[in-house]
C-alpha cells in the first residue's frame, strides 16, 4: 500500500463508477511523520462557507496519477465510498477544507455537504473511507502534513493513518482507505 500524497488544486470555476480494485501489495517501511501544515493558505476564506452544489472547493489529486478523490457515483447518501476517478468536472470531486478550532481539518464533499469519514470509526490499515454527515468526530478529522514537494498527506485524527490508495492503484474506481504512513505517493 502507498500513502496517498495529495496535490491540492484550487478551483476557480466549476458519474463516477467503479472497477475491480487492484491486487494488494506489500507496504513500504514507515517514514517519520513531518509537521502539520497551516491550510489557511490553501483554502480561500470564501470556501469556508461553501454551500453544497456550488462550483467552489478544492480537488484532491493523487500526486502519482492524474486521478482525483471522488465520491462514488456522485452519491449524496451516507456510506458512499471514496475512490480515485479521472477528472470529470463534477462537484463530487470537490472538497471544502473546514479548519476546526484545534487546527485539524474536515474534508467536506461540495456536492453533498458530507464529511470524509473512516467507515465504522475504523482505525486499522485497510479501513475504507466513505462520506457521512459531519459530526466533528475524530474519524472525520485530519491533520494536513506538508511533504515539502508541493503535495500534502492527510493523517486521520483517530487512527494516525494516512489517506491511501488501495494497492497503489491508478485506475478509475480504485478505493481509498486508511494505511500506515509510509512516505510514498500513490
C-alpha positions in Angstrom: 0.0 0.0 0.0 1.1 3.5 -0.6 0.3 6.7 1.2 -1.9 9.0 -0.9 0.1 12.2 -1.2 -2.3 14.8 -2.4 -1.7 17.7 -4.8 -4.3 20.3 -3.7 -5.7 22.1 -6.8 -7.8 25.2 -6.1 -10.8 25.6 -8.4 -12.0 28.9 -9.8 -15.0 27.6 -11.6 -17.0 24.9 -11.8 -20.7 10.0 -12.8 -18.3 8.3 -11.3 -18.1 4.5 -11.4 -16.1 1.6 -10.2 -13.9 -1.1 -11.5 -12.1 -4.1 -10.0 -9.7 -2.9 -7.3 -6.0 -3.7 -8.0 -4.3 -6.5 -6.1 -2.9 -5.6 -2.7 0.9 -5.1 -2.4 3.4 -5.2 0.4 3.5 -2.0 2.4 6.7 0.1 2.3 8.6 0.8 5.5 7.1 3.5 7.7 8.6 7.0 7.5 8.8 9.7 10.2 5.8 12.0 10.1 6.6 15.6 9.1 4.9 18.5 10.9 1.3 19.6 10.1 0.9 22.4 7.6 -1.3 25.5 8.0 -4.1 25.0 5.4 -5.4 28.6 5.7 -3.1 29.5 2.8 -4.6 26.8 0.6 -8.3 27.4 1.5 -9.7 30.7 0.3 -11.9 32.4 3.0 -15.0 32.3 0.8 -14.7 28.5 0.7 -15.3 28.1 4.4 -19.0 28.9 3.9 -19.4 26.8 0.8 -22.9 25.6 0.1 -23.5 22.2 -1.5 -23.6 22.1 -5.2 -21.6 25.3 -5.8 -18.5 25.3 -8.1 -16.0 26.2 -5.3 -13.8 23.8 -3.4 -10.5 22.0 -4.0 -9.8 19.0 -6.0 -7.6 16.4 -4.2 -5.4 14.8 -6.8 -3.1 11.8 -6.3 0.5 13.0 -6.6 1.3 9.9 -8.6 -1.5 9.9 -11.1 -4.0 12.3 -12.7 -6.8 10.8 -10.7 -8.9 12.8 -8.2 -10.5 11.8 -4.9 -14.2 11.1 -5.9 -17.4 10.2 -4.1 -18.6 7.1 -6.0 -21.5 7.8 -8.4 -21.9 11.4 -7.1 -24.0 9.9 -4.4 -25.3 12.2 -1.7 -26.1 9.2 0.7 -24.3 8.4 3.9 -21.9 5.5 3.3 -21.0 6.3 -0.3 -17.4 5.2 -0.8 -14.4 7.3 -1.7 -12.3 6.3 -4.7 -10.0 7.6 -7.4 -11.5 8.7 -10.7 -10.5 10.7 -13.7 -11.3 14.4 -13.5 -14.9 14.7 -14.8 -15.6 18.3 -13.5 -18.2 17.0 -11.0 -18.9 18.6 -7.6 -18.4 15.1 -6.2 -14.7 15.7 -6.9 -14.5 18.9 -4.9 -13.9 19.2 -1.2 -14.0 22.1 1.3 -11.4 22.0 4.0 -13.1 23.2 7.1 -10.5 24.1 9.7 -11.5 23.2 13.3 -10.5 25.3 16.3 -7.7 22.8 17.1 -6.2 23.2 13.6 -7.5 19.8 12.3 -9.4 19.8 9.1 -12.7 18.2 8.0 -12.9 17.4 4.3 -16.4 18.2 3.2 -17.7 17.0 -0.2 -19.0 20.0 -2.1 -21.9 18.2 -3.7 -23.3 16.6 -0.6 -22.0 18.6 2.4 -20.9 15.3 4.0 -17.5 14.6 5.6 -14.8 12.2 4.5 -15.2 9.5 7.2 -13.3 6.4 8.2 -16.0 3.7 7.9 -17.3 2.4 11.3 -14.9 4.7 13.1 -12.2 2.2 12.0 -8.5 2.8 12.8 -6.9 -0.2 11.1 -4.9 -0.4 7.9 -7.4 -1.1 5.1 -10.4 0.7 6.6 -12.4 2.0 3.7 -13.3 5.7 3.5 -16.8 7.0 2.9 -18.8 10.2 3.2 -21.1 10.7 6.2 -23.0 13.5 7.9 -20.4 15.8 9.7 -20.4 15.3 13.4 -16.9 16.6 14.2 -15.9 13.1 15.3 -12.2 12.1 15.4 -12.8 9.7 12.4 -13.8 12.7 10.3 -10.9 15.0 11.3 -7.5 15.1 9.6 -4.0 16.6 10.1 -2.6 18.1 6.9 1.1 17.3 6.5 3.3 19.3 4.1 5.6 16.9 2.2 7.9 19.6 1.1 7.4 18.9 -2.6 4.1 20.7 -3.2 2.0 17.8 -2.0 0.3 17.1 1.3 -0.6 14.0 3.2 -3.8 13.7 5.3 -3.5 11.9 8.6 -6.6 10.7 10.4 -7.0 12.1 13.9 -8.5 8.9 15.4 -6.2 6.5 13.6 -2.9 8.2 12.9 -3.3 6.6 9.5 -2.9 8.3 6.1 -5.4 8.5 3.2 -4.2 5.7 1.0 -4.9 4.3 -2.5 -5.6 0.6 -2.3 -2.8 -1.5 -3.8 -1.1 1.7 -5.1 -3.7 1.7 -7.9 -4.0 4.3 -10.5 -7.2 3.0 -12.3 -10.6 4.7 -12.1 -12.5 3.1 -9.2 -9.5 2.3 -7.1 -10.7 2.5 -3.4 -9.3 5.0 -0.9 -8.6 3.7 2.6 -6.6 4.2 5.7 -3.0 3.0 5.8 0.1 3.4 8.0 2.0 6.4 6.6 5.0 5.2 4.5 6.4 8.2 2.8 5.4 7.2 -0.7 2.8 8.7 -3.1 0.0 6.9 -4.9 
